[in-house]
Amino acid sequence: MGVALLIAMLTTTEIMWQNVSERKPQLAVLKALGWQNTSIRRLVLTEGALTGFFAGLLGVTFTIVIVTIMYQQFPTSELPFLFATILIPVVTGVLGALLPAERAVRITPAEAIGGHVVNQKQVEKRFRFVLGTTATALVVGIISLFVFTSPEVKPVTEEAKATPAPTAQTTGAKQADFKSDKPKVAKATTPKEDDLQKIMNLGTFQTFIGDPQMKKREFQVGEPVYASPDGTEPEDGKRFVSLPISLYNEPDQYEGTMDYRPNGFRLYTPDGTEYSPVDMVNHNKKAFRGGFIYTPGEKSEIDLVFLVPEKEKTLVLYASSGAMPKVYTVKIDVP
């Protein structure tokens, strides 16, 4: 965003500089008619602000059209924020017009004689040199950003291959809930306890189906149903696992909507095999809409449907999203 604003500012500066150069006789006439330097400066700065305003208005219009097409709904609640962002290009336009405004102030009334533009090639060359140098520095800065922030690639060991490492999303959660809690270990044991525990350790809140402690949380998982919601029969050797999940956040603790992506939750077997949802049934579209938007104060109720091998007797749900302050791993004993 910073690079984009700098480029916009430089572009505005170049355009306004050319406008001042082409209108040099007119500006000189205004000076001859008694216009003060303050008025000339205000004139150029106002042009820069108007340029930014109309550019921002055009950008917001395109944004509204794209959002409406992508999510099939008009962003009514976001309109005040979207139109408030027009202030950004307006300020950028004013900043970009500062140098051209000073250039216009230095024009003398005598330069109006002859009615032609004096071509100051040396000044233009210097100005283009400054723009070119700045643009080059921006490109070098972007390349350096990618080079120095690229993650270190380490060899993948056999143990790492067997243990999944999903990425936790914590945007929008309460800061108080990010304090480390002592993980809750599932009480039940299995023959592959070591492998199972590695997967459970991925969660900052480790629990199991029927855990009374989970009833106090904002995120809950109910008893699974081993069938598809629409009655579809699974293929041989596999079974459907339908998990009812719910999410409720207090409305007075959050502002606006929150990022919530239950279709990104995963089921894992003790050997690390990953299964994504094959279906998702939304029971409250007022609470959850657009595939990722959750409204605090409303209870979201969703059925996540997975298709897993019938032989698996132990599964682990990995649940992490922006609306959830914790990463949940939920142990499921399959009958």
N, C-alpha and C positions, 0 to 999 in steps of 0.2 A: 504493500500500500504506500509506503514511504517513497519507493522508487517511482511508482505510478504518479504520485503527486509532484515529485520533482520534474518528471518528464512533462507533465501538464503545465507546470509553472514555466519551464523553459520554452515550451511551445507557445504559450501565451505571450511571453516576453518577445520572442522573435516576431510573432504576428503584429503585436502592438508597435514594435520598433519600426517595422516596414510601413505600417499605417502612418506613423508620425513622420517618417521620411517622405512619403508620397504627399502628405498634406502640409508640408512645410510652408508653402506660400500662404495657404489659408490661415494657418496658425500665426504666421507673421502679420497678416492683416488684422487678426484679432488683437495682437499685441499693439499694433499701430492705432487701433480704435480705442485703446485704453484698458484692455483686459489685464488684470493683475496676474502675477505668477501663480497665486493661489487658485485663481479661477481656471487657468490653463491646466494646472496640475489636477484639479478636481475633475475637469472634463475628461482627461485621459484615464484617470482611475475609475471614473464612472463607466466608461466604455469597457474597461477590463472587468468590472463587476457584472455588467450586463452580459458580456460574453460568457462568463462563468455561469450566470443564472440560466440563460437559455440552453447552455450545454448540459447543466444539471437537470433541467426540466425534461430535456430530451432523453437523458439517461434514466430518469425515474419512470418516464412513460414506457420505455423499452422493458424496464425491470418489471413493471406491473403486468405488461402483456406476457412476458416469459413466465412469471410466477403463475398467472391465471391459466396458461396453457399446460404447464407442467403438473400443477396440483389440482386442476379442475375446480378452482374456487378463487373468487376475487379477494385479495388480501385487505379486507376492510379495516381490520384492527391494526394493521401495520402501516396504514396510510400516513398517519401523523409522523411516524419515524422516517418513512421514506422521503416525505417532502422536507423534513428537517435536514436531511443529508444534502439538500441543495446548497446549504450554507457552505459546505466544503468547497465546491467549485467556485462559489462567489468569492470566498476568501483567497483561493488560489489565483483567481483572475486579478484581484486587486494586487496581490504580491507580485504577480508576473508583470503588472503594468507600472511598477515603481520606477524601474530604469527608463522605460520610454517616456514616462511623465517628466522625469528630470531632463531628458533630452528635449522635450517640447518646451520646457521652461526656459532653456538656454537660447531658444530661437529669438533673434532680434528683429525689430520692425523693418530694418533695412533689407532683410532677406526677402521681403515681399516684392521688391522692385524687380521687374523682368518677368515675374509670373512663372518661373520654372524652378525645378528642384535642383539644388546643388548636390551633386553626387560625391559624397565623402567616402571614397573607396577605402581609404586607410582605416577610418572608423568602422566601416562595415567588415573589413577583414579582421580587425581586432575582435569585434563582436562575435563573428563566426568562429574565430579561434577559441574564444571562451566557451561558446556552446559546444564545439567539438570536443574540447578538453573535458568538459563536464560530462558529456554523454559517454566518452571513453571511460572516465572514472566510474560511472554508473555500471557500465558493462563489466568492468574488472571487478567491481564490488559484488555484483550478482554472481559471477563465476566463483569468486573467493568464498561467498556464502555457501554455495553448494559443496565446494571442496572441503572447507573446514568443518561443516556440520554434517557431512556424510557419516553414517554409522560405521563403526569398525566391524569388519566382517571376520568372524572367527570360524574355524573348522567345526563342522557339525559332528558331534560324537554320537555313538549308538544310543546312549542314554538320553541325549537331547532329542533324537528322532522319536523316541518312544514317549516323550512327555510333551504335550502341546503347550504352547505359551501364547494364548490370545492376548490381545491388547485391551487394557481396561480404559473405558471412557468415563470421565468424572466431571464433565462440563455441567455447570448449573446446580451442583449439589451443595448442601449446607456445609460450611467450612467446619463446623463443630463435629460433623460425622466423619471427617477425614482423620481424626485422631486414632492411632493404632489401638485396636482392641485385641484381647487375647483370643485367638481363633478357637472356634468351637469345633471339636472333633466329633465325628459321628461315633455313636457308641457301638453300633453293630460292627462285626468283623467279618472278613471274607478270606478265602484261601489266598487271594492276591492282595493282601493288605498293603504291602509296600508300594506296589504300582498304583493302587487305588489312592493311597495317601498322597502320592506325588501330585495327582490331579486335584485332590481336595485342597492341597496347599496353595493352589492358584487363587483361591478365594480369600478375601479378607474376612468374610463371614461364612463359616463352614457349618452346614446344617444337614438335616435329612427330613424326609417326608414324615409328618406327624410331630415334629419337634415343637414343643410348647413355646420355646423362646421365639420362634419365627412368627407367632401370632402378634408379637409386639412390633414387628418391623413394617416398614412401608411397602415392602415387596413380599408376596406370599405365593407359595406353590401348593396347590391342593392335591388330593389323591388322583393318581393317573387313571385314565381309562384306556384299556387296551383294544381300541377300535377306532376306525375313522369316523369323523362326525357325519359324513354323508353316506356311510354304510359301505364304502368301497372295500372289497376283499384284498388283503395283501398277497403278494406273490409267495410262492412256496419257500419255506425256510425263513420267512420274515414276519414281523408283526408291527402293527401300529401302536404307538405310544402317544396318547393325547394328554398333554399336561395343561390343566387350568391354572393360569397365573393371573395375579391381580397386582395393581399398583395404586397407592393412594398417598398423595402428598398434601399437607395442609396448605390452603390457599394463602394464608397470611405469612408464610415463610418464604414464598417465592413470588417473583413478578413476571407476568407474561407466561408464555409457553415454555416447555422444556423438551430437550432432545431425548427421545425414547425409541429404541429400535429392537423390539423383541424378536423380529425376524433374523437378527444377528446372533441370537442365543444358540448354544451348541450342546449336543449330548455327546458324552465321551464314554467309551468302554475302558476297563482297567488297563488294556494294552495301548491306550492312546488313540484309538480310532475315533474319528470325528464324524458326527452326523448333523446335518443342517435340517431345519424344518422343511417339510414337504407341503405343509398347508398351515394357514393361520386364520382363525375365526375370531372376528372382533365383535364382542357383545355390547359395547358401548361406544358408538362412534362420536358421541359428544365429548368423551374423555380422550379418545385416541383417534387421530385422523391423519391422512396423508402418508401413512407408513412410517412416520417418525415424529409426529407432533403430539405431545401430551399436555393437557391442561390441568394444572394443580387445582385441587378442590373437587375434582371429579374422579370417580373410581374406575380405572381401566380394568376390564375383564376380558381376557383373551385365552383361547385354546391354541396351544402350539402342538402341531402334529408332526411326529417323527416316524420314520420307517427304519427299524433296526433288526438285526438278526434275532431270530427266535431263541437261539441258544444262550444269548446274553442274559444273565441273571442279576447283574449289577450295572447301573448306569449312573452318570454324574451330569447334572445340568450345570452348565457354566453360563451365568447371567451377569451382564455388565452393560450399563448404558448411562447416558448423561443424567437422566432423572433419578438414578439410584446412587446414593453416596457410597455404597459398598459394592464390592465384587462378590457375588454369591456363587458358592458351589453347593449343590443340593444332591445328596446321595439318594438314589432310588433303588430299592430292592424289588426286583421283578418276580412275581410268583411263577 
